[in-house]
Amino acid sequence: MSKTSTMSSKAAARIQSAGATKAGGKTAKASFAARAQSAAAKSSSRSRAK
């Protein structure tokens, strides 16, 4: 069984910050950081809709 959890905006921000630090301040469109940010936004909108 796999454990599922939601991506928080704080966690996504940490991921994006770490990636941008390594890439000279830029985040690529299809990077893991971009996908994490998208997942956090979706998670946030779902929790507000309840």
PyMOL Python script that loads the backbone (N, CA, C, O; Angstrom):
from pymol import cmd

cmd.read_pdbstr("""\
ATOM      1  N   MET A   1       0.834  -1.179   0.000  1.00  0.00           N
ATOM      2  CA  MET A   1       0.000   0.000   0.000  1.00  0.00           C
ATOM      3  C   MET A   1       0.876   1.238   0.000  1.00  0.00           C
ATOM      4  O   MET A   1       1.935   1.278   0.626  1.00  0.00           O
ATOM      5  N   SER A   2       0.412   2.234  -0.708  1.00  0.00           N
ATOM      6  CA  SER A   2       1.159   3.484  -0.724  1.00  0.00           C
ATOM      7  C   SER A   2       0.457   4.522   0.137  1.00  0.00           C
ATOM      8  O   SER A   2      -0.771   4.561   0.223  1.00  0.00           O
ATOM      9  N   LYS A   3       1.240   5.333   0.749  1.00  0.00           N
ATOM     10  CA  LYS A   3       0.697   6.401   1.593  1.00  0.00           C
ATOM     11  C   LYS A   3       0.524   7.644   0.735  1.00  0.00           C
ATOM     12  O   LYS A   3       1.459   8.059   0.050  1.00  0.00           O
ATOM     13  N   THR A   4      -0.639   8.231   0.765  1.00  0.00           N
ATOM     14  CA  THR A   4      -0.863   9.463   0.010  1.00  0.00           C
ATOM     15  C   THR A   4      -0.959  10.625   0.980  1.00  0.00           C
ATOM     16  O   THR A   4      -1.530  10.505   2.064  1.00  0.00           O
ATOM     17  N   SER A   5      -0.402  11.726   0.582  1.00  0.00           N
ATOM     18  CA  SER A   5      -0.489  12.935   1.390  1.00  0.00           C
ATOM     19  C   SER A   5      -0.567  14.127   0.450  1.00  0.00           C
ATOM     20  O   SER A   5      -0.206  14.040  -0.724  1.00  0.00           O
ATOM     21  N   THR A   6      -1.036  15.220   0.980  1.00  0.00           N
ATOM     22  CA  THR A   6      -1.188  16.409   0.153  1.00  0.00           C
ATOM     23  C   THR A   6       0.062  17.270   0.235  1.00  0.00           C
ATOM     24  O   THR A   6       0.782  17.246   1.234  1.00  0.00           O
ATOM     25  N   MET A   7       0.307  18.016  -0.807  1.00  0.00           N
ATOM     26  CA  MET A   7       1.450  18.927  -0.862  1.00  0.00           C
ATOM     27  C   MET A   7       1.020  20.257  -0.271  1.00  0.00           C
ATOM     28  O   MET A   7       0.049  20.861  -0.727  1.00  0.00           O
ATOM     29  N   SER A   8       1.737  20.709   0.734  1.00  0.00           N
ATOM     30  CA  SER A   8       1.422  22.015   1.321  1.00  0.00           C
ATOM     31  C   SER A   8       2.152  23.114   0.547  1.00  0.00           C
ATOM     32  O   SER A   8       3.147  22.857  -0.131  1.00  0.00           O
ATOM     33  N   SER A   9       1.653  24.315   0.657  1.00  0.00           N
ATOM     34  CA  SER A   9       2.299  25.419  -0.043  1.00  0.00           C
ATOM     35  C   SER A   9       3.672  25.712   0.549  1.00  0.00           C
ATOM     36  O   SER A   9       4.574  26.147  -0.168  1.00  0.00           O
ATOM     37  N   LYS A  10       3.843  25.479   1.854  1.00  0.00           N
ATOM     38  CA  LYS A  10       5.157  25.683   2.476  1.00  0.00           C
ATOM     39  C   LYS A  10       6.174  24.686   1.936  1.00  0.00           C
ATOM     40  O   LYS A  10       7.314  25.049   1.647  1.00  0.00           O
ATOM     41  N   ALA A  11       5.761  23.436   1.803  1.00  0.00           N
ATOM     42  CA  ALA A  11       6.664  22.410   1.272  1.00  0.00           C
ATOM     43  C   ALA A  11       7.023  22.715  -0.177  1.00  0.00           C
ATOM     44  O   ALA A  11       8.181  22.576  -0.571  1.00  0.00           O
ATOM     45  N   ALA A  12       6.052  23.124  -0.963  1.00  0.00           N
ATOM     46  CA  ALA A  12       6.302  23.461  -2.363  1.00  0.00           C
ATOM     47  C   ALA A  12       7.249  24.654  -2.477  1.00  0.00           C
ATOM     48  O   ALA A  12       8.094  24.694  -3.372  1.00  0.00           O
ATOM     49  N   ALA A  13       7.113  25.615  -1.585  1.00  0.00           N
ATOM     50  CA  ALA A  13       7.994  26.780  -1.595  1.00  0.00           C
ATOM     51  C   ALA A  13       9.430  26.388  -1.263  1.00  0.00           C
ATOM     52  O   ALA A  13      10.371  26.913  -1.858  1.00  0.00           O
ATOM     53  N   ARG A  14       9.600  25.460  -0.309  1.00  0.00           N
ATOM     54  CA  ARG A  14      10.946  24.982   0.020  1.00  0.00           C
ATOM     55  C   ARG A  14      11.570  24.266  -1.165  1.00  0.00           C
ATOM     56  O   ARG A  14      12.752  24.458  -1.453  1.00  0.00           O
ATOM     57  N   ILE A  15      10.790  23.442  -1.855  1.00  0.00           N
ATOM     58  CA  ILE A  15      11.285  22.715  -3.021  1.00  0.00           C
ATOM     59  C   ILE A  15      11.676  23.693  -4.121  1.00  0.00           C
ATOM     60  O   ILE A  15      12.738  23.562  -4.729  1.00  0.00           O
ATOM     61  N   GLN A  16      10.819  24.669  -4.373  1.00  0.00           N
ATOM     62  CA  GLN A  16      11.088  25.635  -5.424  1.00  0.00           C
ATOM     63  C   GLN A  16      12.309  26.481  -5.090  1.00  0.00           C
ATOM     64  O   GLN A  16      13.111  26.784  -5.973  1.00  0.00           O
ATOM     65  N   SER A  17      12.458  26.862  -3.839  1.00  0.00           N
ATOM     66  CA  SER A  17      13.600  27.653  -3.426  1.00  0.00           C
ATOM     67  C   SER A  17      14.908  26.884  -3.624  1.00  0.00           C
ATOM     68  O   SER A  17      15.891  27.435  -4.119  1.00  0.00           O
ATOM     69  N   ALA A  18      14.908  25.632  -3.242  1.00  0.00           N
ATOM     70  CA  ALA A  18      16.111  24.809  -3.394  1.00  0.00           C
ATOM     71  C   ALA A  18      16.462  24.634  -4.869  1.00  0.00           C
ATOM     72  O   ALA A  18      17.633  24.703  -5.242  1.00  0.00           O
ATOM     73  N   GLY A  19      15.467  24.411  -5.697  1.00  0.00           N
ATOM     74  CA  GLY A  19      15.714  24.260  -7.130  1.00  0.00           C
ATOM     75  C   GLY A  19      16.196  25.532  -7.774  1.00  0.00           C
ATOM     76  O   GLY A  19      17.081  25.500  -8.628  1.00  0.00           O
ATOM     77  N   ALA A  20      15.630  26.647  -7.381  1.00  0.00           N
ATOM     78  CA  ALA A  20      16.034  27.931  -7.952  1.00  0.00           C
ATOM     79  C   ALA A  20      17.444  28.307  -7.526  1.00  0.00           C
ATOM     80  O   ALA A  20      18.183  28.927  -8.291  1.00  0.00           O
ATOM     81  N   THR A  21      17.813  27.940  -6.326  1.00  0.00           N
ATOM     82  CA  THR A  21      19.166  28.219  -5.844  1.00  0.00           C
ATOM     83  C   THR A  21      20.195  27.502  -6.713  1.00  0.00           C
ATOM     84  O   THR A  21      21.237  28.064  -7.050  1.00  0.00           O
ATOM     85  N   LYS A  22      19.894  26.265  -7.067  1.00  0.00           N
ATOM     86  CA  LYS A  22      20.820  25.476  -7.884  1.00  0.00           C
ATOM     87  C   LYS A  22      20.821  25.929  -9.340  1.00  0.00           C
ATOM     88  O   LYS A  22      21.823  25.760 -10.034  1.00  0.00           O
ATOM     89  N   ALA A  23      19.720  26.498  -9.813  1.00  0.00           N
ATOM     90  CA  ALA A  23      19.589  26.854 -11.233  1.00  0.00           C
ATOM     91  C   ALA A  23      19.774  28.347 -11.487  1.00  0.00           C
ATOM     92  O   ALA A  23      19.353  28.845 -12.531  1.00  0.00           O
ATOM     93  N   GLY A  24      20.374  29.049 -10.585  1.00  0.00           N
ATOM     94  CA  GLY A  24      20.619  30.469 -10.792  1.00  0.00           C
ATOM     95  C   GLY A  24      19.380  31.338 -10.693  1.00  0.00           C
ATOM     96  O   GLY A  24      19.303  32.374 -11.354  1.00  0.00           O
ATOM     97  N   GLY A  25      18.407  30.942  -9.882  1.00  0.00           N
ATOM     98  CA  GLY A  25      17.220  31.755  -9.660  1.00  0.00           C
ATOM     99  C   GLY A  25      16.050  31.470 -10.581  1.00  0.00           C
ATOM    100  O   GLY A  25      15.021  32.141 -10.500  1.00  0.00           O
ATOM    101  N   LYS A  26      16.191  30.486 -11.453  1.00  0.00           N
ATOM    102  CA  LYS A  26      15.121  30.178 -12.403  1.00  0.00           C
ATOM    103  C   LYS A  26      14.523  28.802 -12.130  1.00  0.00           C
ATOM    104  O   LYS A  26      15.201  27.903 -11.631  1.00  0.00           O
ATOM    105  N   THR A  27      13.237  28.653 -12.468  1.00  0.00           N
ATOM    106  CA  THR A  27      12.558  27.381 -12.331  1.00  0.00           C
ATOM    107  C   THR A  27      11.993  26.995 -13.690  1.00  0.00           C
ATOM    108  O   THR A  27      11.218  27.751 -14.277  1.00  0.00           O
ATOM    109  N   ALA A  28      12.371  25.836 -14.188  1.00  0.00           N
ATOM    110  CA  ALA A  28      11.881  25.368 -15.484  1.00  0.00           C
ATOM    111  C   ALA A  28      10.416  24.975 -15.391  1.00  0.00           C
ATOM    112  O   ALA A  28       9.942  24.572 -14.329  1.00  0.00           O
ATOM    113  N   LYS A  29       9.696  25.093 -16.509  1.00  0.00           N
ATOM    114  CA  LYS A  29       8.261  24.788 -16.530  1.00  0.00           C
ATOM    115  C   LYS A  29       7.940  23.366 -16.085  1.00  0.00           C
ATOM    116  O   LYS A  29       7.009  23.160 -15.306  1.00  0.00           O
ATOM    117  N   ALA A  30       8.687  22.393 -16.562  1.00  0.00           N
ATOM    118  CA  ALA A  30       8.369  20.992 -16.292  1.00  0.00           C
ATOM    119  C   ALA A  30       9.205  20.407 -15.160  1.00  0.00           C
ATOM    120  O   ALA A  30       9.344  19.187 -15.067  1.00  0.00           O
ATOM    121  N   SER A  31       9.763  21.253 -14.301  1.00  0.00           N
ATOM    122  CA  SER A  31      10.602  20.770 -13.212  1.00  0.00           C
ATOM    123  C   SER A  31       9.756  20.185 -12.084  1.00  0.00           C
ATOM    124  O   SER A  31       8.544  20.390 -12.018  1.00  0.00           O
ATOM    125  N   PHE A  32      10.430  19.455 -11.203  1.00  0.00           N
ATOM    126  CA  PHE A  32       9.737  18.907 -10.037  1.00  0.00           C
ATOM    127  C   PHE A  32       9.169  20.031  -9.181  1.00  0.00           C
ATOM    128  O   PHE A  32       8.075  19.902  -8.630  1.00  0.00           O
ATOM    129  N   ALA A  33       9.904  21.130  -9.065  1.00  0.00           N
ATOM    130  CA  ALA A  33       9.433  22.264  -8.267  1.00  0.00           C
ATOM    131  C   ALA A  33       8.140  22.844  -8.823  1.00  0.00           C
ATOM    132  O   ALA A  33       7.238  23.200  -8.065  1.00  0.00           O
ATOM    133  N   ALA A  34       8.051  22.938 -10.130  1.00  0.00           N
ATOM    134  CA  ALA A  34       6.834  23.457 -10.758  1.00  0.00           C
ATOM    135  C   ALA A  34       5.660  22.509 -10.525  1.00  0.00           C
ATOM    136  O   ALA A  34       4.540  22.954 -10.271  1.00  0.00           O
ATOM    137  N   ARG A  35       5.913  21.223 -10.611  1.00  0.00           N
ATOM    138  CA  ARG A  35       4.849  20.244 -10.365  1.00  0.00           C
ATOM    139  C   ARG A  35       4.416  20.254  -8.905  1.00  0.00           C
ATOM    140  O   ARG A  35       3.235  20.079  -8.605  1.00  0.00           O
ATOM    141  N   ALA A  36       5.362  20.457  -7.999  1.00  0.00           N
ATOM    142  CA  ALA A  36       5.031  20.543  -6.573  1.00  0.00           C
ATOM    143  C   ALA A  36       4.163  21.763  -6.300  1.00  0.00           C
ATOM    144  O   ALA A  36       3.196  21.688  -5.542  1.00  0.00           O
ATOM    145  N   GLN A  37       4.512  22.886  -6.920  1.00  0.00           N
ATOM    146  CA  GLN A  37       3.720  24.107  -6.743  1.00  0.00           C
ATOM    147  C   GLN A  37       2.299  23.915  -7.262  1.00  0.00           C
ATOM    148  O   GLN A  37       1.340  24.380  -6.646  1.00  0.00           O
ATOM    149  N   SER A  38       2.166  23.232  -8.394  1.00  0.00           N
ATOM    150  CA  SER A  38       0.856  22.947  -8.965  1.00  0.00           C
ATOM    151  C   SER A  38       0.044  22.044  -8.040  1.00  0.00           C
ATOM    152  O   SER A  38      -1.149  22.269  -7.831  1.00  0.00           O
ATOM    153  N   ALA A  39       0.694  21.028  -7.490  1.00  0.00           N
ATOM    154  CA  ALA A  39       0.000  20.112  -6.570  1.00  0.00           C
ATOM    155  C   ALA A  39      -0.456  20.843  -5.315  1.00  0.00           C
ATOM    156  O   ALA A  39      -1.545  20.580  -4.806  1.00  0.00           O
ATOM    157  N   ALA A  40       0.362  21.752  -4.816  1.00  0.00           N
ATOM    158  CA  ALA A  40      -0.011  22.523  -3.629  1.00  0.00           C
ATOM    159  C   ALA A  40      -1.216  23.414  -3.917  1.00  0.00           C
ATOM    160  O   ALA A  40      -2.108  23.554  -3.080  1.00  0.00           O
ATOM    161  N   ALA A  41      -1.236  24.009  -5.098  1.00  0.00           N
ATOM    162  CA  ALA A  41      -2.369  24.868  -5.470  1.00  0.00           C
ATOM    163  C   ALA A  41      -3.650  24.049  -5.584  1.00  0.00           C
ATOM    164  O   ALA A  41      -4.712  24.488  -5.141  1.00  0.00           O
ATOM    165  N   LYS A  42      -3.556  22.876  -6.170  1.00  0.00           N
ATOM    166  CA  LYS A  42      -4.730  22.006  -6.294  1.00  0.00           C
ATOM    167  C   LYS A  42      -5.205  21.548  -4.929  1.00  0.00           C
ATOM    168  O   LYS A  42      -6.407  21.508  -4.666  1.00  0.00           O
ATOM    169  N   SER A  43      -4.271  21.204  -4.063  1.00  0.00           N
ATOM    170  CA  SER A  43      -4.616  20.758  -2.714  1.00  0.00           C
ATOM    171  C   SER A  43      -5.302  21.876  -1.935  1.00  0.00           C
ATOM    172  O   SER A  43      -6.276  21.645  -1.219  1.00  0.00           O
ATOM    173  N   SER A  44      -4.785  23.071  -2.085  1.00  0.00           N
ATOM    174  CA  SER A  44      -5.348  24.226  -1.399  1.00  0.00           C
ATOM    175  C   SER A  44      -6.772  24.518  -1.878  1.00  0.00           C
ATOM    176  O   SER A  44      -7.655  24.815  -1.072  1.00  0.00           O
ATOM    177  N   SER A  45      -6.987  24.433  -3.181  1.00  0.00           N
ATOM    178  CA  SER A  45      -8.322  24.723  -3.716  1.00  0.00           C
ATOM    179  C   SER A  45      -9.321  23.645  -3.312  1.00  0.00           C
ATOM    180  O   SER A  45     -10.499  23.940  -3.114  1.00  0.00           O
ATOM    181  N   ARG A  46      -8.873  22.416  -3.188  1.00  0.00           N
ATOM    182  CA  ARG A  46      -9.774  21.335  -2.744  1.00  0.00           C
ATOM    183  C   ARG A  46     -10.185  21.538  -1.295  1.00  0.00           C
ATOM    184  O   ARG A  46     -11.347  21.332  -0.944  1.00  0.00           O
ATOM    185  N   SER A  47      -9.238  21.942  -0.446  1.00  0.00           N
ATOM    186  CA  SER A  47      -9.557  22.118   0.955  1.00  0.00           C
ATOM    187  C   SER A  47     -10.495  23.312   1.169  1.00  0.00           C
ATOM    188  O   SER A  47     -11.303  23.303   2.098  1.00  0.00           O
ATOM    189  N   ARG A  48     -10.393  24.335   0.318  1.00  0.00           N
ATOM    190  CA  ARG A  48     -11.294  25.487   0.427  1.00  0.00           C
ATOM    191  C   ARG A  48     -12.687  25.154  -0.073  1.00  0.00           C
ATOM    192  O   ARG A  48     -13.664  25.749   0.382  1.00  0.00           O
ATOM    193  N   ALA A  49     -12.796  24.205  -1.010  1.00  0.00           N
ATOM    194  CA  ALA A  49     -14.089  23.858  -1.592  1.00  0.00           C
ATOM    195  C   ALA A  49     -14.949  23.036  -0.643  1.00  0.00           C
ATOM    196  O   ALA A  49     -16.166  22.960  -0.819  1.00  0.00           O
ATOM    197  N   LYS A  50     -14.339  22.431   0.345  1.00  0.00           N
ATOM    198  CA  LYS A  50     -15.100  21.561   1.272  1.00  0.00           C
ATOM    199  C   LYS A  50     -15.962  22.325   2.205  1.00  0.00           C
ATOM    200  O   LYS A  50     -16.653  21.732   3.033  1.00  0.00           O
TER     201      LYS A  50
END
""", "prot")
cmd.dss("prot")
cmd.show_as("cartoon", "prot")
cmd.util.cbc("prot")
cmd.orient("prot")
